[in-house]
């Protein structure tokens, strides 16, 4: 098993994505509060850690905690909007600290769509600059994309752009929008797509990636909408390989250990040949329609065999119990930042596209 743990380094951000599921909180991290979480993942035998947020590059100790995690033997990754990673010297600092893989989030290569989703102009060019700067610094790159109502019809257009203009990006991660938390919960009708809205463009996108020798994963999409690429489903892979995931949330949820990967199903799923390995419809916020689910009749054994035959980084899991340590803490500084972020969101929230 190649388990990866997540640490939310910060929860504030310099973008204002209308569907953000992890908006600002008054909790903050110091190097010491992050260090104990890294120690916990290393003790468990986790393969790696993903430093995320909010926007993790806004934390002044990001290079320091990345270096510490690497020293503990963890593969160090981060998820970023690219706003600071576009700075050449900062990209070099992160590479020197031990960041081996950066997931840069880009929702659309159409500048007006990207700006509308992020609530900030000029973000697309900055993300492209982040890809170039990180690549020059020797950091491996992936592009993350949240599938939403505004980009559902052109996911393949995004892929074609990256293949042509940023050919060094070799991995892509797709996530269907989570309508259950944060801003998305309050405006789910605005951003949540129908599954049928993105089925064709996602299939085209994954086909291009496969044809060009790139790798990819898809999360929160039921297998009946990606049956040709079922082996690339994050939930399916974790079900088949019995993997877990620990997320250290920088909010009241604190540490969550995910071991179950099944979500919402309908009666139509009962005869489906992939029911046992499908995560179903990830919909804790009632934003999607289970009536869109339907059975497929393809070989489950072939999918399981493909996943099981792939090489992986195997480490024994030492202790399944969540740590008894707090994730961050609420401070006066954190409360002030939280209040300032709330005021900024009211002034600069994303406009409908």
Secondary structure, DSSP 8 states (H G I E B T S, - for coil): ---EEEEE--S--SS--TT-SS---SEE--HHHHHHHHHHHHHHT-SEEEEESS-GGGSTTHHHHHHHHHHTT-EEEEEE-STTTTSHHHHHHHHHHTEEEEEEE-S-SSHHHHHHHHTSTTHHHHHHHHHHHHHHHT-EEEEEEEE-TTTTT-HHHHHHHHHHH-TT--EEEEEE--TTSHHHHHSHHHH---HHHHHHHHHHHHHHHHHTT-EEEEES--GGGSGGGGGGBHHHHHHHHT--EEEE-SSTT-EEEE-----B--GGGTT-TTGGG---B--SSS-S-GGG-------HHHHHHHHHHS----------S--SS-SSEE-HHHHHHHHHHHHHHHHH-----
